[in-house]
């Protein structure tokens, strides 16, 4: 073997090793980054925390987006219902909203999953009566709006209610937030 052939052969081995090493390092980096992103996107709930943040029991309607279970006041997450004294044209939409919520929770075992606490100390939660999402039912009926400042999960239901002119959508109205500020 010539000196040139031996030099080429010696240099070829490290290049192949470097390529394999670089490829392996790239894969390890991608896996680590993927795990970090997955953990931040889908954090595992802490079992003790989840148990403490669930409320169950019979509920009464306070207004169109508020419930009471025992001593706990709950604000439904992601919706803004018409205020009790609010009218939508000739329609008493605030009273209708509270009455509809009262009907949804009447004689039902309610389960609420706390998401937050508002500035008034109320628990902000997603609540269900059986398999029905109570907030979704309020928006679907046109008696509450999707509260997009905090969540957009009910936006498609609001659009459907508006398109089908359900509840307050059949009349002109001021959004509940505007009504409160006036």
C-alpha positions as a LaTeX table, in Angstrom:
\begin{tabular}{lrrr}
\hline
Residue & $x$ (\AA) & $y$ (\AA) & $z$ (\AA) \\
\hline
Unk1 & 0.00 & 0.00 & 0.00 \\
Unk2 & 1.31 & 3.41 & $-0.91$ \\
Unk3 & 1.88 & 6.21 & 1.58 \\
Unk4 & $-0.97$ & 8.17 & $-0.07$ \\
Unk5 & $-3.42$ & 5.25 & 0.25 \\
Unk6 & $-2.47$ & 4.75 & 3.89 \\
Unk7 & $-3.01$ & 8.47 & 4.63 \\
Unk8 & $-6.42$ & 8.43 & 2.93 \\
Unk9 & $-7.42$ & 5.31 & 4.84 \\
Unk10 & $-6.33$ & 6.81 & 8.20 \\
Unk11 & $-8.23$ & 10.07 & 7.55 \\
Unk12 & $-11.38$ & 8.25 & 6.36 \\
Unk13 & $-11.94$ & 6.44 & 9.64 \\
Unk14 & $-12.13$ & 9.54 & 11.86 \\
Unk15 & $-14.48$ & 11.27 & 9.39 \\
Unk16 & $-16.91$ & 8.36 & 9.54 \\
Unk17 & $-16.70$ & 8.35 & 13.34 \\
Unk18 & $-17.30$ & 12.09 & 13.46 \\
Unk19 & $-20.38$ & 11.74 & 11.22 \\
Unk20 & $-21.84$ & 8.99 & 13.39 \\
Unk21 & $-21.05$ & 10.97 & 16.54 \\
Unk22 & $-22.59$ & 14.16 & 15.09 \\
Unk23 & $-25.74$ & 12.31 & 14.05 \\
Unk24 & $-26.08$ & 10.68 & 17.48 \\
Unk25 & $-25.56$ & 14.03 & 19.21 \\
Unk26 & $-28.20$ & 15.65 & 16.99 \\
Unk27 & $-30.74$ & 12.90 & 17.87 \\
Unk28 & $-30.06$ & 13.19 & 21.59 \\
Unk29 & $-30.48$ & 16.98 & 21.40 \\
Unk30 & $-33.77$ & 16.65 & 19.53 \\
Unk31 & $-35.09$ & 14.13 & 22.05 \\
Unk32 & $-34.14$ & 16.31 & 25.04 \\
Unk33 & $-35.69$ & 19.41 & 23.47 \\
Unk34 & $-38.82$ & 17.41 & 22.60 \\
Unk35 & $-39.19$ & 16.19 & 26.19 \\
Unk36 & $-38.78$ & 19.74 & 27.55 \\
Unk37 & $-41.38$ & 21.13 & 25.14 \\
Unk38 & $-43.79$ & 18.26 & 25.86 \\
Unk39 & $-43.50$ & 18.74 & 29.62 \\
Unk40 & $-44.20$ & 22.48 & 29.33 \\
Unk41 & $-47.10$ & 22.00 & 26.93 \\
Unk42 & $-48.77$ & 19.10 & 28.76 \\
Unk43 & $-47.83$ & 19.31 & 32.43 \\
Unk44 & $-48.98$ & 16.41 & 34.53 \\
Unk45 & $-51.51$ & 17.47 & 37.16 \\
Unk46 & $-50.44$ & 16.98 & 40.72 \\
Unk47 & $-52.79$ & 14.34 & 42.21 \\
Unk48 & $-53.21$ & 16.15 & 45.55 \\
Unk49 & $-53.81$ & 19.47 & 43.79 \\
Unk50 & $-56.43$ & 17.98 & 41.48 \\
Unk51 & $-58.32$ & 16.42 & 44.40 \\
Unk52 & $-58.40$ & 19.74 & 46.28 \\
Unk53 & $-59.58$ & 21.69 & 43.23 \\
Unk54 & $-62.72$ & 19.63 & 42.57 \\
Unk55 & $-66.03$ & 20.61 & 44.14 \\
Unk56 & $-69.11$ & 18.42 & 44.08 \\
Unk57 & $-72.62$ & 18.78 & 45.38 \\
Unk58 & $-75.97$ & 20.44 & 44.85 \\
Unk59 & $-75.74$ & 23.95 & 43.47 \\
Unk60 & $-77.93$ & 27.03 & 43.39 \\
Unk61 & $-77.74$ & 29.77 & 40.78 \\
Unk62 & $-76.58$ & 33.16 & 42.04 \\
Unk63 & $-76.92$ & 34.78 & 38.63 \\
Unk64 & $-76.34$ & 33.70 & 35.00 \\
Unk65 & $-72.69$ & 32.76 & 35.49 \\
Unk66 & $-72.44$ & 32.20 & 39.25 \\
Unk67 & $-73.20$ & 29.19 & 41.41 \\
Unk68 & $-73.02$ & 28.33 & 45.05 \\
Unk69 & $-72.09$ & 24.87 & 46.31 \\
Unk70 & $-72.14$ & 24.77 & 50.09 \\
Unk71 & $-70.15$ & 27.80 & 51.26 \\
Unk72 & $-68.29$ & 28.13 & 47.96 \\
Unk73 & $-69.18$ & 30.77 & 45.39 \\
Unk74 & $-68.22$ & 29.72 & 41.88 \\
Unk75 & $-67.85$ & 31.83 & 38.76 \\
Unk76 & $-68.22$ & 29.80 & 35.55 \\
Unk77 & $-65.00$ & 29.88 & 33.56 \\
Unk78 & $-65.01$ & 31.29 & 30.05 \\
Unk79 & $-68.48$ & 32.86 & 30.00 \\
Unk80 & $-69.98$ & 36.25 & 30.76 \\
Unk81 & $-73.74$ & 36.11 & 31.39 \\
Unk82 & $-76.15$ & 38.99 & 31.23 \\
Unk83 & $-76.54$ & 40.86 & 34.51 \\
Unk84 & $-79.73$ & 40.15 & 36.46 \\
Unk85 & $-81.10$ & 43.68 & 35.90 \\
Unk86 & $-80.07$ & 43.73 & 32.23 \\
Unk87 & $-82.59$ & 43.81 & 29.40 \\
Unk88 & $-81.97$ & 43.00 & 25.77 \\
Unk89 & $-84.53$ & 45.09 & 23.96 \\
Unk90 & $-87.88$ & 44.07 & 25.48 \\
Unk91 & $-86.38$ & 40.76 & 26.71 \\
Unk92 & $-85.32$ & 40.41 & 30.37 \\
Unk93 & $-82.17$ & 38.55 & 29.33 \\
Unk94 & $-80.49$ & 38.83 & 32.76 \\
Unk95 & $-83.41$ & 37.19 & 34.55 \\
Unk96 & $-83.71$ & 34.59 & 31.77 \\
Unk97 & $-80.00$ & 33.78 & 32.12 \\
Unk98 & $-80.27$ & 33.16 & 35.87 \\
Unk99 & $-83.48$ & 31.12 & 35.42 \\
Unk100 & $-81.82$ & 28.95 & 32.75 \\
Unk101 & $-78.79$ & 28.32 & 34.97 \\
Unk102 & $-81.10$ & 27.46 & 37.90 \\
Unk103 & $-82.90$ & 24.97 & 35.66 \\
Unk104 & $-79.60$ & 23.39 & 34.51 \\
Unk105 & $-78.45$ & 22.73 & 38.09 \\
Unk106 & $-81.83$ & 21.87 & 39.68 \\
Unk107 & $-81.81$ & 18.45 & 41.34 \\
Unk108 & $-78.42$ & 17.65 & 39.79 \\
Unk109 & $-75.14$ & 16.57 & 41.30 \\
Unk110 & $-72.73$ & 19.24 & 40.07 \\
Unk111 & $-68.99$ & 18.75 & 39.65 \\
Unk112 & $-66.71$ & 21.79 & 39.27 \\
Unk113 & $-63.03$ & 21.83 & 38.43 \\
Unk114 & $-61.34$ & 24.95 & 39.75 \\
Unk115 & $-59.18$ & 26.86 & 37.28 \\
Unk116 & $-58.49$ & 30.05 & 39.21 \\
Unk117 & $-59.76$ & 32.47 & 41.84 \\
Unk118 & $-61.12$ & 35.87 & 40.79 \\
Unk119 & $-60.50$ & 39.22 & 42.46 \\
Unk120 & $-63.64$ & 38.75 & 44.62 \\
Unk121 & $-62.35$ & 35.46 & 46.03 \\
Unk122 & $-64.75$ & 33.31 & 44.01 \\
Unk123 & $-63.58$ & 30.04 & 42.55 \\
Unk124 & $-63.46$ & 30.19 & 38.74 \\
Unk125 & $-64.34$ & 26.74 & 37.46 \\
Unk126 & $-65.67$ & 24.60 & 34.67 \\
Unk127 & $-68.77$ & 22.88 & 36.01 \\
Unk128 & $-70.82$ & 19.98 & 34.74 \\
Unk129 & $-74.27$ & 18.67 & 35.53 \\
Unk130 & $-73.94$ & 15.01 & 34.58 \\
Unk131 & $-72.17$ & 15.14 & 31.21 \\
Unk132 & $-73.38$ & 18.67 & 30.34 \\
Unk133 & $-70.92$ & 21.55 & 30.52 \\
Unk134 & $-73.02$ & 24.23 & 32.25 \\
Unk135 & $-71.09$ & 27.17 & 30.79 \\
Unk136 & $-71.45$ & 25.71 & 27.30 \\
Unk137 & $-75.21$ & 25.36 & 27.79 \\
Unk138 & $-75.51$ & 29.00 & 28.87 \\
Unk139 & $-73.64$ & 30.19 & 25.77 \\
Unk140 & $-75.40$ & 27.72 & 23.45 \\
Unk141 & $-78.79$ & 29.05 & 24.63 \\
Unk142 & $-77.79$ & 32.65 & 23.88 \\
Unk143 & $-77.97$ & 33.66 & 27.55 \\
Unk144 & $-74.24$ & 34.22 & 28.03 \\
Unk145 & $-71.32$ & 35.25 & 25.85 \\
Unk146 & $-67.93$ & 33.61 & 25.45 \\
Unk147 & $-65.63$ & 35.62 & 27.74 \\
Unk148 & $-62.71$ & 35.78 & 25.32 \\
Unk149 & $-60.58$ & 37.84 & 27.70 \\
Unk150 & $-60.11$ & 34.62 & 29.69 \\
Unk151 & $-60.85$ & 31.77 & 27.27 \\
Unk152 & $-61.97$ & 31.07 & 23.73 \\
Unk153 & $-63.38$ & 27.58 & 24.32 \\
Unk154 & $-67.00$ & 28.73 & 23.90 \\
Unk155 & $-66.52$ & 30.97 & 20.84 \\
Unk156 & $-67.93$ & 28.39 & 18.36 \\
Unk157 & $-71.04$ & 27.98 & 20.55 \\
Unk158 & $-71.51$ & 31.75 & 20.72 \\
Unk159 & $-71.26$ & 31.99 & 16.93 \\
Unk160 & $-73.88$ & 29.25 & 16.51 \\
Unk161 & $-76.23$ & 30.96 & 18.99 \\
Unk162 & $-75.76$ & 34.28 & 17.20 \\
Unk163 & $-76.30$ & 32.72 & 13.75 \\
Unk164 & $-79.47$ & 30.97 & 14.95 \\
Unk165 & $-80.62$ & 34.07 & 16.89 \\
Unk166 & $-81.09$ & 32.16 & 20.16 \\
Unk167 & $-81.82$ & 33.90 & 23.46 \\
Unk168 & $-80.57$ & 37.48 & 23.58 \\
Unk169 & $-79.26$ & 37.22 & 20.02 \\
Unk170 & $-82.84$ & 37.63 & 18.83 \\
Unk171 & $-82.75$ & 41.18 & 20.28 \\
Unk172 & $-80.22$ & 43.96 & 20.41 \\
Unk173 & $-78.06$ & 44.04 & 23.52 \\
Unk174 & $-75.03$ & 45.55 & 25.13 \\
Unk175 & $-72.40$ & 43.00 & 26.23 \\
Unk176 & $-72.63$ & 42.26 & 29.97 \\
Unk177 & $-69.23$ & 43.84 & 30.58 \\
Unk178 & $-70.41$ & 47.13 & 29.04 \\
Unk179 & $-73.61$ & 46.97 & 31.08 \\
Unk180 & $-71.57$ & 46.59 & 34.28 \\
Unk181 & $-69.38$ & 49.57 & 33.43 \\
Unk182 & $-72.38$ & 51.77 & 32.70 \\
\hline
\end{tabular}
